[in-house]
Amino acid sequence: MRDSPRSDAKPLWLALILLTASGIAVAAGLLSWLGGLNPPTAILTAGGAFSAATFLLLALQQYLAS
C-alpha cells in the first residue's frame, strides 16, 4: 500500500488539475460558441466543463494516491 503524496506536493497537483480543467473549459466554451451557441450559453458550457473536469481529476488523484 502506497503512502499518500507528500504534503508539499499537494499544491502542485492542485495547480496542475486546475490548469488542465481551465484548458478543457476554454476548449468547450470555444467549440460551443463556434458551434452556434450565444456567448452566455457558451460561458455556461465552459463553466460546466470546468467543474466536471475539476471533480473528475480530483477524484482520480485521490484514487491514485490511495
MOPAC internal coordinates of N, CA, C and O (Angstrom, degrees):
PM7 1SCF
backbone

  N    0.0000 0     0.00 0     0.00 0    0    0    0
  C    1.4484 1     0.00 0     0.00 0    1    0    0
  C    1.5193 1   108.80 1     0.00 0    2    1    0
  O    1.2310 1   120.85 1   -49.62 1    3    2    1
  N    1.2998 1   115.99 1   130.38 1    3    2    1
  C    1.4663 1   120.38 1  -177.45 1    5    3    2
  C    1.5145 1   110.78 1   -85.86 1    6    5    3
  O    1.2310 1   121.71 1   -29.08 1    7    6    5
  N    1.3148 1   114.33 1   150.92 1    7    6    5
  C    1.4611 1   119.36 1   174.65 1    9    7    6
  C    1.5123 1   109.13 1   -77.70 1   10    9    7
  O    1.2310 1   121.26 1   -20.19 1   11   10    9
  N    1.3204 1   115.20 1   159.81 1   11   10    9
  C    1.4569 1   119.01 1   177.21 1   13   11   10
  C    1.5252 1   109.23 1   -68.73 1   14   13   11
  O    1.2310 1   120.26 1   -19.80 1   15   14   13
  N    1.3330 1   117.12 1   160.20 1   15   14   13
  C    1.4697 1   118.65 1  -179.36 1   17   15   14
  C    1.5246 1   111.04 1   -59.54 1   18   17   15
  O    1.2310 1   121.28 1   -28.44 1   19   18   17
  N    1.2902 1   115.16 1   151.56 1   19   18   17
  C    1.4563 1   119.09 1   178.72 1   21   19   18
  C    1.5084 1   109.61 1   -58.97 1   22   21   19
  O    1.2310 1   120.49 1   -33.27 1   23   22   21
  N    1.3007 1   116.67 1   146.73 1   23   22   21
  C    1.4565 1   121.06 1  -175.12 1   25   23   22
  C    1.5293 1   111.91 1   -65.20 1   26   25   23
  O    1.2310 1   119.64 1   154.24 1   27   26   25
  N    1.3302 1   118.29 1   -25.76 1   27   26   25
  C    1.4519 1   119.40 1   179.68 1   29   27   26
  C    1.5312 1   112.27 1   -77.19 1   30   29   27
  O    1.2310 1   119.64 1   166.43 1   31   30   29
  N    1.3235 1   118.29 1   -13.57 1   31   30   29
  C    1.4652 1   120.91 1   177.95 1   33   31   30
  C    1.5185 1   112.68 1   -93.09 1   34   33   31
  O    1.2310 1   119.45 1   168.51 1   35   34   33
  N    1.3130 1   118.65 1   -11.49 1   35   34   33
  C    1.4643 1   121.40 1  -177.87 1   37   35   34
  C    1.5285 1   113.11 1   -62.27 1   38   37   35
  O    1.2310 1   118.70 1   136.19 1   39   38   37
  N    1.3270 1   120.09 1   -43.81 1   39   38   37
  C    1.4718 1   118.25 1   177.13 1   41   39   38
  C    1.5243 1   113.07 1   -62.26 1   42   41   39
  O    1.2310 1   120.92 1   147.46 1   43   42   41
  N    1.3189 1   115.84 1   -32.54 1   43   42   41
  C    1.4628 1   119.82 1   177.64 1   45   43   42
  C    1.5227 1   110.80 1   -66.44 1   46   45   43
  O    1.2310 1   120.40 1   135.74 1   47   46   45
  N    1.3394 1   116.84 1   -44.26 1   47   46   45
  C    1.4627 1   120.56 1   176.83 1   49   47   46
  C    1.5217 1   110.94 1   -62.36 1   50   49   47
  O    1.2310 1   120.39 1   138.29 1   51   50   49
  N    1.3325 1   116.87 1   -41.71 1   51   50   49
  C    1.4640 1   120.25 1   179.81 1   53   51   50
  C    1.5227 1   110.67 1   -63.25 1   54   53   51
  O    1.2310 1   120.28 1   138.22 1   55   54   53
  N    1.3195 1   117.08 1   -41.78 1   55   54   53
  C    1.4605 1   120.27 1   178.17 1   57   55   54
  C    1.5235 1   111.26 1   -63.34 1   58   57   55
  O    1.2310 1   120.29 1   138.62 1   59   58   57
  N    1.3176 1   117.05 1   -41.38 1   59   58   57
  C    1.4606 1   120.67 1   178.31 1   61   59   58
  C    1.5285 1   111.46 1   -65.20 1   62   61   59
  O    1.2310 1   120.52 1   138.56 1   63   62   61
  N    1.3213 1   116.61 1   -41.44 1   63   62   61
  C    1.4678 1   120.60 1   178.66 1   65   63   62
  C    1.5234 1   110.64 1   -63.61 1   66   65   63
  O    1.2310 1   119.94 1   133.94 1   67   66   65
  N    1.3346 1   117.71 1   -46.06 1   67   66   65
  C    1.4607 1   120.66 1  -178.94 1   69   67   66
  C    1.5256 1   111.99 1   -67.81 1   70   69   67
  O    1.2310 1   120.37 1   144.97 1   71   70   69
  N    1.3085 1   116.91 1   -35.03 1   71   70   69
  C    1.4648 1   120.43 1   177.09 1   73   71   70
  C    1.5283 1   110.78 1   -66.42 1   74   73   71
  O    1.2310 1   120.50 1   137.41 1   75   74   73
  N    1.3211 1   116.66 1   -42.59 1   75   74   73
  C    1.4642 1   120.81 1   177.73 1   77   75   74
  C    1.5213 1   110.89 1   -64.75 1   78   77   75
  O    1.2310 1   120.37 1   136.34 1   79   78   77
  N    1.3302 1   116.90 1   -43.66 1   79   78   77
  C    1.4605 1   120.72 1   178.97 1   81   79   78
  C    1.5267 1   111.13 1   -64.46 1   82   81   79
  O    1.2310 1   120.15 1   145.04 1   83   82   81
  N    1.3201 1   117.33 1   -34.96 1   83   82   81
  C    1.4651 1   120.30 1   177.15 1   85   83   82
  C    1.5234 1   111.16 1   -66.17 1   86   85   83
  O    1.2310 1   120.46 1   139.06 1   87   86   85
  N    1.3189 1   116.73 1   -40.94 1   87   86   85
  C    1.4651 1   119.69 1   176.36 1   89   87   86
  C    1.5139 1   112.25 1   -62.92 1   90   89   87
  O    1.2310 1   120.41 1   139.39 1   91   90   89
  N    1.3148 1   116.82 1   -40.61 1   91   90   89
  C    1.4651 1   121.08 1   177.24 1   93   91   90
  C    1.5206 1   109.97 1   -63.86 1   94   93   91
  O    1.2310 1   120.21 1   138.57 1   95   94   93
  N    1.3292 1   117.20 1   -41.43 1   95   94   93
  C    1.4621 1   121.03 1  -179.77 1   97   95   94
  C    1.5329 1   111.82 1   -65.39 1   98   97   95
  O    1.2310 1   120.45 1   138.01 1   99   98   97
  N    1.3151 1   116.74 1   -41.99 1   99   98   97
  C    1.4703 1   119.74 1   177.86 1  101   99   98
  C    1.5207 1   110.28 1   -62.26 1  102  101   99
  O    1.2310 1   120.39 1   135.56 1  103  102  101
  N    1.3199 1   116.87 1   -44.44 1  103  102  101
  C    1.4649 1   120.18 1   179.35 1  105  103  102
  C    1.5223 1   111.20 1   -63.29 1  106  105  103
  O    1.2310 1   120.03 1   137.13 1  107  106  105
  N    1.3322 1   117.56 1   -42.87 1  107  106  105
  C    1.4653 1   120.41 1  -179.82 1  109  107  106
  C    1.5199 1   111.33 1   -65.78 1  110  109  107
  O    1.2310 1   120.09 1   137.12 1  111  110  109
  N    1.3187 1   117.42 1   -42.88 1  111  110  109
  C    1.4528 1   120.46 1   178.87 1  113  111  110
  C    1.5178 1   112.55 1   -65.49 1  114  113  111
  O    1.2310 1   120.75 1   137.20 1  115  114  113
  N    1.3118 1   116.17 1   -42.80 1  115  114  113
  C    1.4602 1   120.22 1   179.68 1  117  115  114
  C    1.5284 1   111.36 1   -65.87 1  118  117  115
  O    1.2310 1   120.62 1   135.54 1  119  118  117
  N    1.3272 1   116.42 1   -44.46 1  119  118  117
  C    1.4640 1   119.09 1   179.74 1  121  119  118
  C    1.5226 1   112.01 1   -65.65 1  122  121  119
  O    1.2310 1   119.99 1   142.52 1  123  122  121
  N    1.3187 1   117.63 1   -37.48 1  123  122  121
  C    1.4577 1   118.92 1   178.94 1  125  123  122
  C    1.5250 1   111.16 1   -70.91 1  126  125  123
  O    1.2310 1   119.99 1   144.83 1  127  126  125
  N    1.3376 1   117.62 1   -35.17 1  127  126  125
  C    1.4592 1   120.15 1   176.62 1  129  127  126
  C    1.5312 1   110.57 1   -67.63 1  130  129  127
  O    1.2310 1   120.70 1   136.99 1  131  130  129
  N    1.3370 1   116.27 1   -43.01 1  131  130  129
  C    1.4597 1   119.72 1   177.47 1  133  131  130
  C    1.5268 1   111.56 1   -67.07 1  134  133  131
  O    1.2310 1   120.69 1   155.69 1  135  134  133
  N    1.3268 1   116.28 1   -24.31 1  135  134  133
  C    1.4584 1   120.89 1   177.98 1  137  135  134
  C    1.5148 1   113.81 1   -79.48 1  138  137  135
  O    1.2310 1   120.06 1   176.92 1  139  138  137
  N    1.3304 1   117.49 1    -3.08 1  139  138  137
  C    1.4516 1   120.04 1   173.99 1  141  139  138
  C    1.5174 1   115.82 1   113.62 1  142  141  139
  O    1.2310 1   119.37 1   179.24 1  143  142  141
  N    1.3193 1   118.80 1    -0.76 1  143  142  141
  C    1.4570 1   119.07 1   177.86 1  145  143  142
  C    1.5219 1   110.00 1   -76.49 1  146  145  143
  O    1.2310 1   121.21 1   -28.16 1  147  146  145
  N    1.3355 1   115.29 1   151.84 1  147  146  145
  C    1.4639 1   118.28 1   177.04 1  149  147  146
  C    1.5335 1   109.05 1   -73.63 1  150  149  147
  O    1.2310 1   119.70 1   -20.17 1  151  150  149
  N    1.3366 1   118.17 1   159.83 1  151  150  149
  C    1.4700 1   120.52 1  -174.10 1  153  151  150
  C    1.5295 1   115.53 1   -56.49 1  154  153  151
  O    1.2310 1   118.46 1   137.34 1  155  154  153
  N    1.3445 1   120.54 1   -42.66 1  155  154  153
  C    1.4704 1   117.21 1   178.35 1  157  155  154
  C    1.5293 1   113.57 1   -61.77 1  158  157  155
  O    1.2310 1   120.42 1   142.09 1  159  158  157
  N    1.3128 1   116.80 1   -37.91 1  159  158  157
  C    1.4632 1   119.62 1   178.37 1  161  159  158
  C    1.5268 1   110.89 1   -69.33 1  162  161  159
  O    1.2310 1   120.33 1   143.00 1  163  162  161
  N    1.3191 1   116.98 1   -37.00 1  163  162  161
  C    1.4639 1   120.35 1   176.87 1  165  163  162
  C    1.5281 1   110.70 1   -64.66 1  166  165  163
  O    1.2310 1   120.13 1   142.68 1  167  166  165
  N    1.3280 1   117.36 1   -37.32 1  167  166  165
  C    1.4669 1   121.33 1   177.86 1  169  167  166
  C    1.5305 1   110.25 1   -66.67 1  170  169  167
  O    1.2310 1   120.62 1   139.47 1  171  170  169
  N    1.3255 1   116.43 1   -40.53 1  171  170  169
  C    1.4694 1   119.40 1   176.49 1  173  171  170
  C    1.5287 1   111.22 1   -64.75 1  174  173  171
  O    1.2310 1   120.42 1   142.31 1  175  174  173
  N    1.3177 1   116.80 1   -37.69 1  175  174  173
  C    1.4531 1   120.67 1   176.28 1  177  175  174
  C    1.5284 1   110.48 1   -62.88 1  178  177  175
  O    1.2310 1   120.70 1   137.55 1  179  178  177
  N    1.3239 1   116.26 1   -42.45 1  179  178  177
  C    1.4666 1   120.58 1   178.60 1  181  179  178
  C    1.5288 1   110.72 1   -64.58 1  182  181  179
  O    1.2310 1   120.25 1   140.58 1  183  182  181
  N    1.3205 1   117.13 1   -39.42 1  183  182  181
  C    1.4652 1   120.11 1   177.87 1  185  183  182
  C    1.5179 1   112.24 1   -63.90 1  186  185  183
  O    1.2310 1   120.86 1   139.10 1  187  186  185
  N    1.3091 1   115.96 1   -40.90 1  187  186  185
  C    1.4625 1   119.84 1   177.00 1  189  187  186
  C    1.5132 1   111.73 1   -64.74 1  190  189  187
  O    1.2310 1   120.68 1   139.09 1  191  190  189
  N    1.3242 1   116.30 1   -40.91 1  191  190  189
  C    1.4627 1   120.11 1   178.48 1  193  191  190
  C    1.5256 1   110.73 1   -65.70 1  194  193  191
  O    1.2310 1   120.26 1   141.21 1  195  194  193
  N    1.3337 1   117.11 1   -38.79 1  195  194  193
  C    1.4632 1   120.48 1   178.92 1  197  195  194
  C    1.5189 1   111.23 1   -63.53 1  198  197  195
  O    1.2310 1   120.40 1   132.01 1  199  198  197
  N    1.3327 1   116.83 1   -47.99 1  199  198  197
  C    1.4606 1   118.64 1  -177.74 1  201  199  198
  C    1.5263 1   111.40 1   -67.65 1  202  201  199
  O    1.2310 1   119.85 1   140.58 1  203  202  201
  N    1.3230 1   117.90 1   -39.42 1  203  202  201
  C    1.4597 1   120.19 1   179.05 1  205  203  202
  C    1.5264 1   111.03 1   -65.03 1  206  205  203
  O    1.2310 1   120.29 1   136.37 1  207  206  205
  N    1.3284 1   117.05 1   -43.63 1  207  206  205
  C    1.4590 1   120.46 1   179.73 1  209  207  206
  C    1.5260 1   111.19 1   -66.34 1  210  209  207
  O    1.2310 1   120.23 1   141.43 1  211  210  209
  N    1.3272 1   117.16 1   -38.57 1  211  210  209
  C    1.4652 1   120.62 1   179.25 1  213  211  210
  C    1.5250 1   110.67 1   -63.40 1  214  213  211
  O    1.2310 1   120.39 1   131.43 1  215  214  213
  N    1.3270 1   116.86 1   -48.57 1  215  214  213
  C    1.4691 1   119.61 1  -179.67 1  217  215  214
  C    1.5194 1   111.33 1   -64.19 1  218  217  215
  O    1.2310 1   120.32 1   139.13 1  219  218  217
  N    1.3146 1   116.99 1   -40.87 1  219  218  217
  C    1.4626 1   120.49 1   179.77 1  221  219  218
  C    1.5290 1   111.37 1   -64.46 1  222  221  219
  O    1.2310 1   120.40 1   134.33 1  223  222  221
  N    1.3181 1   116.84 1   -45.67 1  223  222  221
  C    1.4612 1   120.13 1  -178.83 1  225  223  222
  C    1.5247 1   112.18 1   -69.20 1  226  225  223
  O    1.2310 1   119.91 1   144.19 1  227  226  225
  N    1.3419 1   117.77 1   -35.81 1  227  226  225
  C    1.4599 1   119.80 1   176.00 1  229  227  226
  C    1.5299 1   111.11 1   -66.35 1  230  229  227
  O    1.2310 1   120.46 1   140.39 1  231  230  229
  N    1.3248 1   116.73 1   -39.61 1  231  230  229
  C    1.4642 1   119.89 1   177.43 1  233  231  230
  C    1.5314 1   110.71 1   -65.94 1  234  233  231
  O    1.2310 1   120.88 1   139.96 1  235  234  233
  N    1.3189 1   115.93 1   -40.04 1  235  234  233
  C    1.4620 1   119.46 1   177.99 1  237  235  234
  C    1.5267 1   111.53 1   -64.65 1  238  237  235
  O    1.2310 1   120.47 1   138.35 1  239  238  237
  N    1.3185 1   116.71 1   -41.65 1  239  238  237
  C    1.4673 1   120.27 1   178.34 1  241  239  238
  C    1.5249 1   110.50 1   -64.44 1  242  241  239
  O    1.2310 1   120.36 1   139.79 1  243  242  241
  N    1.3177 1   116.91 1   -40.21 1  243  242  241
  C    1.4680 1   120.16 1   178.32 1  245  243  242
  C    1.5251 1   110.71 1   -64.93 1  246  245  243
  O    1.2310 1   120.12 1   138.89 1  247  246  245
  N    1.3147 1   117.38 1   -41.11 1  247  246  245
  C    1.4578 1   121.54 1   179.45 1  249  247  246
  C    1.5317 1   110.97 1   -65.15 1  250  249  247
  O    1.2310 1   120.51 1   136.11 1  251  250  249
  N    1.3144 1   116.64 1   -43.89 1  251  250  249
  C    1.4638 1   119.62 1  -179.52 1  253  251  250
  C    1.5233 1   112.10 1   -69.64 1  254  253  251
  O    1.2310 1   120.17 1   153.45 1  255  254  253
  N    1.3243 1   117.29 1   -26.55 1  255  254  253
  C    1.4656 1   120.40 1  -179.69 1  257  255  254
  C    1.5234 1   111.77 1   -79.06 1  258  257  255
  O    1.2310 1   120.25 1   159.63 1  259  258  257
  N    1.3235 1   117.13 1   -20.37 1  259  258  257
  C    1.4683 1   118.70 1  -177.13 1  261  259  258
  C    1.5138 1   112.46 1   -87.56 1  262  261  259
  O    1.2310 1   120.10 1   180.00 1  263  262  261

